[in-house]
Amino acid sequence: MGKAIFKYTLDADRSSDLLMPVGAKILHVHGQNDEMCVWAIVDPDAPMETRKFSIYGTGHPMNDEPEVYIGSLHIFEEREVYHVFERVLL
């Protein structure tokens, strides 16, 4: 099988670990059915790795560790906005 686009669901707390194929490229984050979702291009045959994400509500404190912005999303009928970052391992 070649590459494919997979959807992953983030936990609604401040952090979420996702098991993804090595080299997965994050495309988009979006709220779907009141869940926080991430779509990525993956090679389903690649070995798996854990990727770490931080989720922050607007106005909430952030971590001081290095992070890369992935995107923002609305959930709960667009009443809440969350911002998703991937934690960078140094």
HELIX and SHEET records of a PDB file:
SHEET    1   A 3 ALA A   4  LEU A  10  0                                        
SHEET    2   A 3 GLU A  35  VAL A  42 -1                                        
SHEET    3   A 3 LYS A  25  GLN A  32 -1                                        
SHEET    1   B 4 SER A  15  PRO A  21  0                                        
SHEET    2   B 4 MET A  48  GLY A  57 -1                                        
SHEET    3   B 4 GLU A  80  ARG A  87 -1                                        
SHEET    4   B 4 GLU A  67  ILE A  75 -1                                        
END                                                                             
